[in-house]
Amino acid sequence: MSDAEAILSGLDAAGVLADMHTPAPEPWDAPVPLGTRGPLPAFPVDALPEWVAAMVAATAEETQTPADMAGCLALAALSTAAGGRALVQVRGTWTEPVNIFTVVAMPPASRKSAVFRAMSAPLLRAEKHLAERAQPLIIDAQLARDVATGAAEKAKRAAAGSGTPGGDPSLLADAADAAMAVESIKVPVVPRLVADDITPEAAASLLAEQGGRLAVLSAEGGIFATLAGRYSGVPNFEVFLKGHAGDMLRVDRKGAPAEHIDNAALTLGLAVQPEVITEIATGPGFRGKGLLGRFLYSLPASNVGTRNVEPDPAPEEVTAAYDTQLQNLVHTLHDWDDPIQLQQRPEALALLMEHAQIIEARLHPEHGDLGHIGDWAGKYIGAVARLAGLIHLGTDPVSAWRTPITAQTVAAAIRLGEYFTAHALAVFDHMGADPDQERARTVLDWITRKKPDRFTVREAFNGLPRSAFRKVADLRPALEFLESYGWIREEPPPPTSRKGGRPPSPAYQVHPQLIQ
């Protein structure tokens, strides 16, 4: 080695030159938390009928709550007033009832009760008016039944005491007629629109009493625990599943004949804490039986800490209009026994079907962003049709049922549908509905425990549970998921060896945040 070569070797010239040609490590951006989809859309208040939109905005201002909560409860109030009284004709034999299930998730101290009172008060007043109107009819019918019962008992005694073997035919006929007269007198029940926390058994009985129509509106999430079997020990969803779909329901009662409901129509309007959304995901049967796929979800951001402590109260003319119009809708539709068939204008149906085609592509199990929540998204177009029916009836509570649904109304319903879709994706993310995301969480937990600054696919596979990753190929989607969220970064593959052989396992660098 020459003197010059010795000097360069001592200075590690080769290493210095190599470092000069090696690019500096690319800086890391902040990783995105798994399940985060960016800001969720705000509730489209202007998609509602004007008098409803005005009340939603005024209530949100007065209570200093997101408009989402008042908006969803307003839709539940419209559903309470119209549910079971109208059907939207989609196409052919496809019809949708206009009752809906809504649930808003808000943290404690979010003034849920105040919003509930504001949005549901007209329903309770309408319920009281219906009860007052029915009271004289109930008294008259009960009196007539009591008199007929007395006459039937008298005829029965006469037939029994006739002394004729087997009974006098004429007296037996009189007794039978008297008994039938008693059965023909039906005593009306006290009208009921709204229930709160209720068991499935009680809901079935009330549905039967009220002609198959009822709303459960609650500012708590206890109904989910009840459905899971808090009192009975056995999950019971049948009433709620059939009540949403408008299916036939048969109610068996001890000591009384079974009651048959041709088209049950149940409305649910709930406000719960976000933790409840996560808990029900693991509830027995909640998703498997299809209950979770029937809700329209809302996850508004809390504004606690930024609220105006001296907000403007809701204008009197706004609350009065809301009260009058909602009660008008209740009274207009309450006595309808056969549901009204709401037709759509041709351009309205065309718009709905065009939107259905878009949603169909999004439902693809591999390429669609809604594929992993197909149980919810598969009912989406039906939900949009129901929303269109509610908006239509709300535009003119007294006589809108006489006219077909317009394209403008369907467009408004689609805007609401897109809002609920974005929120449903976020809710189901919280529930762990996306299998790729769940596997990515498993890998992220392994990295967090082991804290490697880099790892190979082979090392990760060897350290992960076989229940989640049966073969190495199962690991790639989870790694790609984590890389897209900025938690890991794949290293460039090393040069191919001239000697051949098995290529090295792909390697990933780990975000510094995970190894601190």
LOLO-771372 format. One record per residue (C-alpha): residue number from 1; residue in three letters; chain; x, y, z. Coordinates in nm, 2 decimals, decimal comma. Layout:
// LOLO-771372
NUM / ala / A / X / Y / Z
...
// end
This chain:
// LOLO-771372
1 / met / A / 0,00 / 0,00 / 0,00
2 / ser / A / 0,14 / 0,34 / -0,10
3 / asp / A / 0,18 / 0,62 / 0,15
4 / ala / A / -0,12 / 0,80 / -0,02
5 / glu / A / -0,34 / 0,50 / 0,00
6 / ala / A / -0,25 / 0,45 / 0,37
7 / ile / A / -0,34 / 0,81 / 0,45
8 / leu / A / -0,68 / 0,78 / 0,27
9 / ser / A / -0,75 / 0,45 / 0,44
10 / gly / A / -0,68 / 0,60 / 0,78
11 / leu / A / -0,92 / 0,88 / 0,70
12 / asp / A / -1,19 / 0,63 / 0,59
13 / ala / A / -1,22 / 0,82 / 0,26
14 / ala / A / -1,43 / 0,54 / 0,11
15 / gly / A / -1,68 / 0,57 / 0,39
16 / val / A / -1,69 / 0,95 / 0,37
17 / leu / A / -1,75 / 0,93 / -0,01
18 / ala / A / -2,03 / 0,68 / 0,04
19 / asp / A / -2,19 / 0,90 / 0,31
20 / met / A / -2,18 / 1,19 / 0,06
21 / his / A / -2,38 / 0,99 / -0,19
22 / thr / A / -2,63 / 0,84 / 0,06
23 / pro / A / -2,94 / 1,06 / 0,08
24 / ala / A / -3,04 / 1,19 / 0,43
25 / pro / A / -3,33 / 1,00 / 0,59
26 / glu / A / -3,66 / 1,14 / 0,48
27 / pro / A / -3,83 / 1,33 / 0,77
28 / trp / A / -4,14 / 1,18 / 0,92
29 / asp / A / -4,48 / 1,35 / 0,92
30 / ala / A / -4,71 / 1,31 / 1,22
31 / pro / A / -4,90 / 0,97 / 1,19
32 / val / A / -5,27 / 0,96 / 1,15
33 / pro / A / -5,46 / 0,78 / 1,42
34 / leu / A / -5,63 / 0,46 / 1,30
35 / gly / A / -6,00 / 0,52 / 1,24
36 / thr / A / -5,96 / 0,89 / 1,18
37 / arg / A / -6,13 / 1,00 / 0,86
38 / gly / A / -6,08 / 1,37 / 0,90
39 / pro / A / -6,36 / 1,61 / 1,01
40 / leu / A / -6,71 / 1,47 / 0,97
41 / pro / A / -6,96 / 1,68 / 0,77
42 / ala / A / -7,20 / 1,91 / 0,96
43 / phe / A / -7,57 / 1,83 / 0,96
44 / pro / A / -7,73 / 1,99 / 0,64
45 / val / A / -7,99 / 2,19 / 0,82
46 / asp / A / -8,12 / 2,35 / 0,50
47 / ala / A / -8,22 / 2,01 / 0,37
48 / leu / A / -8,51 / 2,01 / 0,61
49 / pro / A / -8,85 / 2,18 / 0,56
50 / glu / A / -8,82 / 2,55 / 0,64
51 / trp / A / -9,02 / 2,54 / 0,97
52 / val / A / -8,81 / 2,24 / 1,09
53 / ala / A / -8,48 / 2,40 / 0,98
54 / ala / A / -8,56 / 2,72 / 1,16
55 / met / A / -8,63 / 2,53 / 1,48
56 / val / A / -8,32 / 2,32 / 1,45
57 / ala / A / -8,10 / 2,62 / 1,41
58 / ala / A / -8,27 / 2,81 / 1,69
59 / thr / A / -8,25 / 2,52 / 1,93
60 / ala / A / -7,88 / 2,46 / 1,85
61 / glu / A / -7,81 / 2,83 / 1,92
62 / glu / A / -8,01 / 2,85 / 2,25
63 / thr / A / -7,87 / 2,53 / 2,39
64 / gln / A / -7,52 / 2,58 / 2,24
65 / thr / A / -7,52 / 2,23 / 2,09
66 / pro / A / -7,42 / 2,11 / 1,75
67 / ala / A / -7,71 / 2,13 / 1,50
68 / asp / A / -7,67 / 1,76 / 1,44
69 / met / A / -7,85 / 1,67 / 1,76
70 / ala / A / -8,15 / 1,88 / 1,71
71 / gly / A / -8,15 / 1,79 / 1,34
72 / cys / A / -8,16 / 1,41 / 1,40
73 / leu / A / -8,42 / 1,45 / 1,67
74 / ala / A / -8,63 / 1,67 / 1,44
75 / leu / A / -8,63 / 1,38 / 1,19
76 / ala / A / -8,73 / 1,14 / 1,46
77 / ala / A / -9,02 / 1,38 / 1,55
78 / leu / A / -9,14 / 1,38 / 1,19
79 / ser / A / -9,11 / 1,00 / 1,19
80 / thr / A / -9,32 / 0,99 / 1,51
81 / ala / A / -9,59 / 1,20 / 1,36
82 / ala / A / -9,60 / 1,02 / 1,02
83 / gly / A / -9,46 / 0,67 / 1,09
84 / gly / A / -9,70 / 0,40 / 0,99
85 / arg / A / -9,93 / 0,64 / 0,81
86 / ala / A / -9,74 / 0,67 / 0,49
87 / leu / A / -9,53 / 0,46 / 0,25
88 / val / A / -9,30 / 0,59 / -0,02
89 / gln / A / -9,36 / 0,41 / -0,36
90 / val / A / -9,01 / 0,35 / -0,49
91 / arg / A / -9,07 / 0,12 / -0,79
92 / gly / A / -9,27 / -0,19 / -0,86
93 / thr / A / -9,36 / -0,36 / -0,53
94 / trp / A / -9,08 / -0,18 / -0,35
95 / thr / A / -9,22 / 0,06 / -0,09
96 / glu / A / -9,06 / 0,21 / 0,22
97 / pro / A / -9,24 / 0,32 / 0,54
98 / val / A / -9,15 / 0,66 / 0,66
99 / asn / A / -9,04 / 0,56 / 1,01
100 / ile / A / -8,67 / 0,58 / 1,09
101 / phe / A / -8,42 / 0,49 / 1,37
102 / thr / A / -8,17 / 0,77 / 1,46
103 / val / A / -7,90 / 0,78 / 1,72
104 / val / A / -7,67 / 1,07 / 1,82
105 / ala / A / -7,36 / 1,01 / 2,02
106 / met / A / -7,25 / 1,30 / 2,24
107 / pro / A / -7,04 / 1,31 / 2,56
108 / pro / A / -7,18 / 1,38 / 2,91
109 / ala / A / -7,30 / 1,74 / 2,98
110 / ser / A / -7,39 / 1,80 / 2,62
111 / arg / A / -7,74 / 1,92 / 2,71
112 / lys / A / -7,91 / 1,63 / 2,54
113 / ser / A / -8,22 / 1,66 / 2,77
114 / ala / A / -8,27 / 2,02 / 2,68
115 / val / A / -8,27 / 1,95 / 2,31
116 / phe / A / -8,50 / 1,65 / 2,35
117 / arg / A / -8,75 / 1,87 / 2,54
118 / ala / A / -8,75 / 2,13 / 2,27
119 / met / A / -8,79 / 1,90 / 1,98
120 / ser / A / -9,04 / 1,65 / 2,13
121 / ala / A / -9,27 / 1,89 / 2,33
122 / pro / A / -9,52 / 1,93 / 2,04
123 / leu / A / -9,56 / 1,56 / 2,02
124 / leu / A / -9,65 / 1,53 / 2,39
125 / arg / A / -9,90 / 1,81 / 2,35
126 / ala / A / -10,05 / 1,64 / 2,04
127 / glu / A / -10,07 / 1,32 / 2,24
128 / lys / A / -10,26 / 1,50 / 2,52
129 / his / A / -10,50 / 1,65 / 2,27
130 / leu / A / -10,56 / 1,31 / 2,11
131 / ala / A / -10,63 / 1,16 / 2,45
132 / glu / A / -10,88 / 1,44 / 2,54
133 / arg / A / -11,06 / 1,38 / 2,21
134 / ala / A / -11,08 / 1,01 / 2,26
135 / gln / A / -11,20 / 1,03 / 2,63
136 / pro / A / -11,57 / 1,07 / 2,55
137 / leu / A / -11,56 / 0,79 / 2,30
138 / ile / A / -11,39 / 0,56 / 2,55
139 / ile / A / -11,65 / 0,64 / 2,81
140 / asp / A / -11,94 / 0,58 / 2,57
141 / ala / A / -11,80 / 0,26 / 2,44
142 / gln / A / -11,72 / 0,13 / 2,79
143 / leu / A / -12,07 / 0,21 / 2,91
144 / ala / A / -12,22 / 0,04 / 2,61
145 / arg / A / -12,00 / -0,27 / 2,67
146 / asp / A / -12,10 / -0,28 / 3,03
147 / val / A / -12,47 / -0,27 / 2,94
148 / ala / A / -12,43 / -0,53 / 2,67
149 / thr / A / -12,23 / -0,75 / 2,92
150 / gly / A / -12,52 / -0,73 / 3,17
151 / ala / A / -12,77 / -0,82 / 2,90
152 / ala / A / -12,55 / -1,11 / 2,79
153 / glu / A / -12,52 / -1,24 / 3,15
154 / lys / A / -12,90 / -1,22 / 3,19
155 / ala / A / -12,95 / -1,41 / 2,86
156 / lys / A / -12,70 / -1,67 / 2,96
157 / arg / A / -12,88 / -1,73 / 3,30
158 / ala / A / -13,21 / -1,76 / 3,12
159 / ala / A / -13,08 / -2,02 / 2,88
160 / ala / A / -12,91 / -2,21 / 3,16
161 / gly / A / -13,24 / -2,22 / 3,37
162 / ser / A / -13,48 / -2,31 / 3,09
163 / gly / A / -13,51 / -2,66 / 3,22
164 / thr / A / -13,49 / -2,79 / 2,87
165 / pro / A / -13,22 / -3,07 / 2,82
166 / gly / A / -12,94 / -2,92 / 2,62
167 / gly / A / -13,10 / -2,57 / 2,66
168 / asp / A / -13,39 / -2,41 / 2,49
169 / pro / A / -13,28 / -2,34 / 2,13
170 / ser / A / -13,44 / -2,00 / 2,13
171 / leu / A / -13,29 / -1,89 / 2,46
172 / leu / A / -12,95 / -2,03 / 2,35
173 / ala / A / -12,96 / -1,82 / 2,03
174 / asp / A / -13,05 / -1,51 / 2,23
175 / ala / A / -12,75 / -1,57 / 2,47
176 / ala / A / -12,52 / -1,62 / 2,17
177 / asp / A / -12,64 / -1,30 / 2,01
178 / ala / A / -12,59 / -1,11 / 2,33
179 / ala / A / -12,24 / -1,24 / 2,37
180 / met / A / -12,15 / -1,15 / 2,02
181 / ala / A / -12,30 / -0,80 / 2,08
182 / val / A / -12,05 / -0,76 / 2,37
183 / glu / A / -11,75 / -0,87 / 2,15
184 / ser / A / -11,86 / -0,63 / 1,87
185 / ile / A / -11,82 / -0,33 / 2,10
186 / lys / A / -11,45 / -0,22 / 2,09
187 / val / A / -11,34 / 0,02 / 2,36
188 / pro / A / -11,08 / 0,26 / 2,22
189 / val / A / -10,75 / 0,29 / 2,39
190 / val / A / -10,59 / 0,61 / 2,51
191 / pro / A / -10,38 / 0,73 / 2,22
192 / arg / A / -10,00 / 0,71 / 2,28
193 / leu / A / -9,73 / 0,85 / 2,05
194 / val / A / -9,42 / 0,83 / 2,26
195 / ala / A / -9,25 / 0,60 / 2,50
196 / asp / A / -8,92 / 0,63 / 2,68
197 / asp / A / -8,70 / 0,34 / 2,81
198 / ile / A / -8,91 / 0,04 / 2,74
199 / thr / A / -8,87 / -0,34 / 2,72
200 / pro / A / -8,93 / -0,53 / 2,40
201 / glu / A / -9,23 / -0,70 / 2,56
202 / ala / A / -9,39 / -0,37 / 2,66
203 / ala / A / -9,31 / -0,22 / 2,32
204 / ala / A / -9,49 / -0,51 / 2,15
205 / ser / A / -9,80 / -0,46 / 2,37
206 / leu / A / -9,80 / -0,08 / 2,31
207 / leu / A / -9,76 / -0,14 / 1,93
208 / ala / A / -10,06 / -0,37 / 1,94
209 / glu / A / -10,27 / -0,13 / 2,14
210 / gln / A / -10,18 / 0,17 / 1,92
211 / gly / A / -10,25 / 0,00 / 1,59
212 / gly / A / -9,89 / -0,09 / 1,52
213 / arg / A / -9,75 / 0,26 / 1,56
214 / leu / A / -9,51 / 0,39 / 1,84
215 / ala / A / -9,20 / 0,60 / 1,90
216 / val / A / -8,93 / 0,54 / 2,15
217 / leu / A / -8,75 / 0,87 / 2,22
218 / ser / A / -8,48 / 0,88 / 2,49
219 / ala / A / -8,19 / 1,10 / 2,60
220 / glu / A / -8,02 / 0,79 / 2,74
221 / gly / A / -7,88 / 0,46 / 2,59
222 / gly / A / -8,05 / 0,22 / 2,83
223 / ile / A / -8,26 / 0,08 / 2,55
224 / phe / A / -7,96 / -0,10 / 2,41
225 / ala / A / -7,89 / -0,28 / 2,75
226 / thr / A / -8,26 / -0,37 / 2,76
227 / leu / A / -8,24 / -0,52 / 2,41
228 / ala / A / -7,93 / -0,71 / 2,51
229 / gly / A / -8,14 / -0,88 / 2,79
230 / arg / A / -8,07 / -0,67 / 3,10
231 / tyr / A / -8,40 / -0,79 / 3,25
232 / ser / A / -8,48 / -1,11 / 3,07
233 / gly / A / -8,12 / -1,24 / 3,03
234 / val / A / -8,20 / -1,31 / 2,66
235 / pro / A / -8,14 / -1,07 / 2,37
236 / asn / A / -8,47 / -0,97 / 2,21
237 / phe / A / -8,46 / -0,78 / 1,88
238 / glu / A / -8,77 / -0,91 / 1,70
239 / val / A / -9,00 / -0,62 / 1,78
240 / phe / A / -8,75 / -0,36 / 1,68
241 / leu / A / -8,64 / -0,54 / 1,36
242 / lys / A / -9,00 / -0,59 / 1,24
243 / gly / A / -9,09 / -0,24 / 1,36
244 / his / A / -8,83 / -0,08 / 1,14
245 / ala / A / -8,91 / -0,29 / 0,84
246 / gly / A / -9,28 / -0,26 / 0,86
247 / asp / A / -9,33 / -0,63 / 0,88
248 / met / A / -9,61 / -0,84 / 1,03
249 / leu / A / -9,59 / -0,88 / 1,41
250 / arg / A / -9,79 / -1,12 / 1,62
251 / val / A / -9,82 / -1,04 / 1,99
252 / asp / A / -9,91 / -1,33 / 2,23
253 / arg / A / -10,06 / -1,23 / 2,57
254 / lys / A / -10,13 / -1,44 / 2,87
255 / gly / A / -10,50 / -1,49 / 2,92
256 / ala / A / -10,59 / -1,30 / 2,60
257 / pro / A / -10,61 / -1,38 / 2,23
258 / ala / A / -10,30 / -1,32 / 2,02
259 / glu / A / -10,29 / -0,98 / 1,85
260 / his / A / -10,19 / -0,94 / 1,49
261 / ile / A / -10,02 / -0,63 / 1,35
262 / asp / A / -10,00 / -0,62 / 0,97
263 / asn / A / -9,74 / -0,35 / 0,94
264 / ala / A / -9,56 / -0,25 / 1,26
265 / ala / A / -9,41 / 0,10 / 1,25
266 / leu / A / -9,16 / 0,18 / 1,52
267 / thr / A / -8,96 / 0,50 / 1,55
268 / leu / A / -8,64 / 0,53 / 1,75
269 / gly / A / -8,48 / 0,86 / 1,84
270 / leu / A / -8,19 / 0,82 / 2,08
271 / ala / A / -7,90 / 1,03 / 2,22
272 / val / A / -7,62 / 0,82 / 2,38
273 / gln / A / -7,27 / 0,87 / 2,51
274 / pro / A / -7,00 / 0,77 / 2,26
275 / glu / A / -6,89 / 0,48 / 2,48
276 / val / A / -7,23 / 0,31 / 2,42
277 / ile / A / -7,16 / 0,30 / 2,04
278 / thr / A / -6,84 / 0,10 / 2,11
279 / glu / A / -7,02 / -0,13 / 2,37
280 / ile / A / -7,31 / -0,23 / 2,14
281 / ala / A / -7,06 / -0,35 / 1,88
282 / thr / A / -6,98 / -0,64 / 2,10
283 / gly / A / -7,34 / -0,69 / 2,22
284 / pro / A / -7,47 / -1,04 / 2,14
285 / gly / A / -7,66 / -1,03 / 1,81
286 / phe / A / -7,67 / -0,66 / 1,76
287 / arg / A / -7,49 / -0,67 / 1,43
288 / gly / A / -7,55 / -1,03 / 1,33
289 / lys / A / -7,92 / -0,99 / 1,35
290 / gly / A / -7,91 / -0,66 / 1,15
291 / leu / A / -8,02 / -0,41 / 1,42
292 / leu / A / -7,71 / -0,19 / 1,39
293 / gly / A / -7,76 / -0,17 / 1,01
294 / arg / A / -8,10 / 0,00 / 1,06
295 / phe / A / -7,98 / 0,32 / 1,25
296 / leu / A / -7,89 / 0,65 / 1,10
297 / tyr / A / -7,59 / 0,75 / 1,30
298 / ser / A / -7,45 / 1,09 / 1,40
299 / leu / A / -7,12 / 1,17 / 1,57
300 / pro / A / -7,10 / 1,54 / 1,61
301 / ala / A / -6,79 / 1,71 / 1,76
302 / ser / A / -6,84 / 1,84 / 2,11
303 / asn / A / -6,83 / 2,22 / 2,14
304 / val / A / -6,79 / 2,21 / 2,52
305 / gly / A / -6,54 / 2,48 / 2,61
306 / thr / A / -6,62 / 2,71 / 2,32
307 / arg / A / -6,99 / 2,77 / 2,40
308 / asn / A / -7,15 / 3,11 / 2,43
309 / val / A / -7,27 / 3,15 / 2,79
310 / glu / A / -7,53 / 3,41 / 2,68
311 / pro / A / -7,69 / 3,27 / 2,37
312 / asp / A / -8,00 / 3,41 / 2,20
313 / pro / A / -8,32 / 3,23 / 2,30
314 / ala / A / -8,52 / 3,06 / 2,03
315 / pro / A / -8,75 / 3,32 / 1,87
316 / glu / A / -9,11 / 3,27 / 1,98
317 / glu / A / -9,24 / 3,27 / 1,63
318 / val / A / -9,00 / 2,99 / 1,54
319 / thr / A / -9,11 / 2,77 / 1,83
320 / ala / A / -9,47 / 2,85 / 1,77
321 / ala / A / -9,45 / 2,75 / 1,40
322 / tyr / A / -9,27 / 2,43 / 1,49
323 / asp / A / -9,53 / 2,34 / 1,75
324 / thr / A / -9,82 / 2,41 / 1,52
325 / gln / A / -9,69 / 2,24 / 1,21
326 / leu / A / -9,57 / 1,93 / 1,39
327 / gln / A / -9,91 / 1,89 / 1,57
328 / asn / A / -10,08 / 1,95 / 1,24
329 / leu / A / -9,89 / 1,66 / 1,09
330 / val / A / -9,99 / 1,44 / 1,39
331 / his / A / -10,36 / 1,52 / 1,36
332 / thr / A / -10,37 / 1,50 / 0,98
333 / leu / A / -10,24 / 1,15 / 0,97
334 / his / A / -10,33 / 1,00 / 1,30
335 / asp / A / -10,67 / 0,84 / 1,19
336 / trp / A / -10,54 / 0,69 / 0,87
337 / asp / A / -10,58 / 0,31 / 0,90
338 / asp / A / -10,44 / 0,23 / 0,56
339 / pro / A / -10,10 / 0,40 / 0,49
340 / ile / A / -10,09 / 0,67 / 0,23
341 / gln / A / -9,90 / 0,58 / -0,09
342 / leu / A / -9,66 / 0,86 / -0,16
343 / gln / A / -9,57 / 0,87 / -0,53
344 / gln / A / -9,26 / 1,02 / -0,68
345 / arg / A / -9,24 / 1,24 / -0,99
346 / pro / A / -9,05 / 1,06 / -1,28
347 / glu / A / -8,75 / 1,30 / -1,24
348 / ala / A / -8,75 / 1,23 / -0,86
349 / leu / A / -8,74 / 0,85 / -0,92
350 / ala / A / -8,47 / 0,89 / -1,19
351 / leu / A / -8,25 / 1,09 / -0,95
352 / leu / A / -8,30 / 0,83 / -0,67
353 / met / A / -8,21 / 0,54 / -0,91
354 / glu / A / -7,90 / 0,73 / -1,04
355 / his / A / -7,78 / 0,77 / -0,68
356 / ala / A / -7,86 / 0,40 / -0,62
357 / gln / A / -7,62 / 0,31 / -0,90
358 / ile / A / -7,34 / 0,51 / -0,75
359 / ile / A / -7,40 / 0,34 / -0,41
360 / glu / A / -7,40 / 0,00 / -0,57
361 / ala / A / -7,04 / 0,05 / -0,69
362 / arg / A / -6,94 / 0,16 / -0,34
363 / leu / A / -7,08 / -0,16 / -0,20
364 / his / A / -6,83 / -0,38 / -0,38
365 / pro / A / -6,67 / -0,61 / -0,12
366 / glu / A / -6,32 / -0,55 / -0,24
367 / his / A / -6,31 / -0,21 / -0,41
368 / gly / A / -6,59 / -0,02 / -0,25
369 / asp / A / -6,55 / 0,20 / 0,05
370 / leu / A / -6,89 / 0,08 / 0,19
371 / gly / A / -6,82 / -0,29 / 0,13
372 / his / A / -6,73 / -0,36 / 0,50
373 / ile / A / -7,06 / -0,20 / 0,62
374 / gly / A / -7,28 / -0,37 / 0,37
375 / asp / A / -7,54 / -0,45 / 0,64
376 / trp / A / -7,59 / -0,07 / 0,68
377 / ala / A / -7,52 / 0,05 / 0,33
378 / gly / A / -7,74 / -0,22 / 0,18
379 / lys / A / -8,04 / -0,04 / 0,34
380 / tyr / A / -7,91 / 0,31 / 0,24
381 / ile / A / -8,13 / 0,38 / -0,06
382 / gly / A / -8,44 / 0,27 / 0,14
383 / ala / A / -8,34 / 0,51 / 0,41
384 / val / A / -8,30 / 0,80 / 0,15
385 / ala / A / -8,65 / 0,71 / 0,03
386 / arg / A / -8,79 / 0,73 / 0,38
387 / leu / A / -8,61 / 1,06 / 0,44
388 / ala / A / -8,76 / 1,20 / 0,12
389 / gly / A / -9,11 / 1,09 / 0,24
390 / leu / A / -9,06 / 1,27 / 0,57
391 / ile / A / -8,93 / 1,59 / 0,41
392 / his / A / -9,22 / 1,58 / 0,16
393 / leu / A / -9,48 / 1,54 / 0,44
394 / gly / A / -9,31 / 1,82 / 0,64
395 / thr / A / -9,33 / 2,07 / 0,36
396 / asp / A / -9,71 / 2,09 / 0,40
397 / pro / A / -9,82 / 1,89 / 0,70
398 / val / A / -10,19 / 1,93 / 0,61
399 / ser / A / -10,20 / 1,83 / 0,25
400 / ala / A / -9,86 / 1,73 / 0,11
401 / trp / A / -9,99 / 1,37 / 0,10
402 / arg / A / -10,20 / 1,47 / -0,20
403 / thr / A / -9,90 / 1,55 / -0,42
404 / pro / A / -9,60 / 1,35 / -0,55
405 / ile / A / -9,25 / 1,38 / -0,42
406 / thr / A / -9,03 / 1,61 / -0,62
407 / ala / A / -8,68 / 1,58 / -0,74
408 / gln / A / -8,58 / 1,87 / -0,52
409 / thr / A / -8,70 / 1,67 / -0,22
410 / val / A / -8,51 / 1,36 / -0,32
411 / ala / A / -8,20 / 1,58 / -0,37
412 / ala / A / -8,24 / 1,71 / -0,01
413 / ala / A / -8,28 / 1,35 / 0,11
414 / ile / A / -7,96 / 1,25 / -0,07
415 / arg / A / -7,77 / 1,53 / 0,11
416 / leu / A / -7,90 / 1,39 / 0,44
417 / gly / A / -7,81 / 1,04 / 0,33
418 / glu / A / -7,45 / 1,14 / 0,24
419 / tyr / A / -7,42 / 1,30 / 0,58
420 / phe / A / -7,54 / 0,98 / 0,76
421 / thr / A / -7,31 / 0,77 / 0,54
422 / ala / A / -7,00 / 0,96 / 0,65
423 / his / A / -7,10 / 0,93 / 1,01
424 / ala / A / -7,19 / 0,57 / 0,97
425 / leu / A / -6,84 / 0,50 / 0,84
426 / ala / A / -6,69 / 0,67 / 1,14
427 / val / A / -6,92 / 0,48 / 1,38
428 / phe / A / -6,84 / 0,14 / 1,23
429 / asp / A / -6,47 / 0,22 / 1,24
430 / his / A / -6,52 / 0,27 / 1,62
431 / met / A / -6,70 / -0,06 / 1,63
432 / gly / A / -6,41 / -0,24 / 1,45
433 / ala / A / -6,61 / -0,32 / 1,13
434 / asp / A / -6,32 / -0,28 / 0,89
435 / pro / A / -6,11 / -0,61 / 0,90
436 / asp / A / -5,80 / -0,45 / 0,74
437 / gln / A / -5,81 / -0,18 / 1,00
438 / glu / A / -5,84 / -0,43 / 1,28
439 / arg / A / -5,55 / -0,63 / 1,15
440 / ala / A / -5,35 / -0,30 / 1,13
441 / arg / A / -5,43 / -0,24 / 1,49
442 / thr / A / -5,29 / -0,58 / 1,58
443 / val / A / -4,96 / -0,50 / 1,40
444 / leu / A / -4,95 / -0,16 / 1,56
445 / asp / A / -4,99 / -0,31 / 1,90
446 / trp / A / -4,70 / -0,55 / 1,83
447 / ile / A / -4,48 / -0,27 / 1,72
448 / thr / A / -4,57 / -0,06 / 2,03
449 / arg / A / -4,48 / -0,35 / 2,26
450 / lys / A / -4,15 / -0,45 / 2,08
451 / lys / A / -4,04 / -0,10 / 1,99
452 / pro / A / -3,81 / -0,20 / 1,69
453 / asp / A / -3,67 / 0,09 / 1,49
454 / arg / A / -3,71 / -0,14 / 1,19
455 / phe / A / -3,85 / -0,49 / 1,12
456 / thr / A / -3,89 / -0,73 / 0,83
457 / val / A / -4,21 / -0,89 / 0,72
458 / arg / A / -4,08 / -1,23 / 0,83
459 / glu / A / -4,00 / -1,10 / 1,18
460 / ala / A / -4,35 / -0,94 / 1,21
461 / phe / A / -4,52 / -1,26 / 1,09
462 / asn / A / -4,33 / -1,47 / 1,34
463 / gly / A / -4,43 / -1,24 / 1,63
464 / leu / A / -4,80 / -1,20 / 1,54
465 / pro / A / -5,09 / -1,43 / 1,63
466 / arg / A / -5,18 / -1,70 / 1,38
467 / ser / A / -5,55 / -1,63 / 1,45
468 / ala / A / -5,51 / -1,30 / 1,27
469 / phe / A / -5,25 / -1,39 / 1,01
470 / arg / A / -5,25 / -1,75 / 0,89
471 / lys / A / -4,99 / -1,68 / 0,62
472 / val / A / -4,74 / -1,41 / 0,53
473 / ala / A / -4,96 / -1,28 / 0,24
474 / asp / A / -5,23 / -1,20 / 0,50
475 / leu / A / -5,00 / -0,95 / 0,66
476 / arg / A / -4,94 / -0,73 / 0,35
477 / pro / A / -5,28 / -0,54 / 0,36
478 / ala / A / -5,23 / -0,45 / 0,72
479 / leu / A / -4,87 / -0,32 / 0,65
480 / glu / A / -5,00 / -0,11 / 0,36
481 / phe / A / -5,27 / 0,02 / 0,58
482 / leu / A / -5,02 / 0,13 / 0,84
483 / glu / A / -4,80 / 0,28 / 0,58
484 / ser / A / -5,08 / 0,49 / 0,43
485 / tyr / A / -5,15 / 0,63 / 0,78
486 / gly / A / -4,78 / 0,72 / 0,83
487 / trp / A / -4,69 / 0,47 / 1,10
488 / ile / A / -4,43 / 0,27 / 0,91
489 / arg / A / -4,23 / 0,32 / 0,58
490 / glu / A / -4,11 / 0,04 / 0,35
491 / glu / A / -3,73 / 0,04 / 0,28
492 / pro / A / -3,61 / 0,02 / -0,08
493 / pro / A / -3,53 / -0,34 / -0,17
494 / pro / A / -3,15 / -0,43 / -0,16
495 / pro / A / -2,97 / -0,50 / -0,49
496 / thr / A / -3,03 / -0,84 / -0,63
497 / ser / A / -2,75 / -1,08 / -0,55
498 / arg / A / -2,56 / -1,23 / -0,84
499 / lys / A / -2,54 / -1,55 / -0,65
500 / gly / A / -2,92 / -1,59 / -0,67
501 / gly / A / -3,11 / -1,76 / -0,38
502 / arg / A / -3,40 / -1,65 / -0,18
503 / pro / A / -3,46 / -1,27 / -0,18
504 / pro / A / -3,45 / -1,10 / 0,16
505 / ser / A / -3,77 / -1,03 / 0,34
506 / pro / A / -3,91 / -0,68 / 0,28
507 / ala / A / -3,82 / -0,44 / 0,57
508 / tyr / A / -4,00 / -0,14 / 0,72
509 / gln / A / -3,88 / 0,15 / 0,92
510 / val / A / -4,09 / 0,25 / 1,22
511 / his / A / -4,21 / 0,60 / 1,31
512 / pro / A / -3,99 / 0,74 / 1,59
513 / gln / A / -4,31 / 0,82 / 1,79
514 / leu / A / -4,35 / 0,44 / 1,85
515 / ile / A / -4,00 / 0,37 / 1,98
516 / gln / A / -3,96 / 0,66 / 2,22
// end
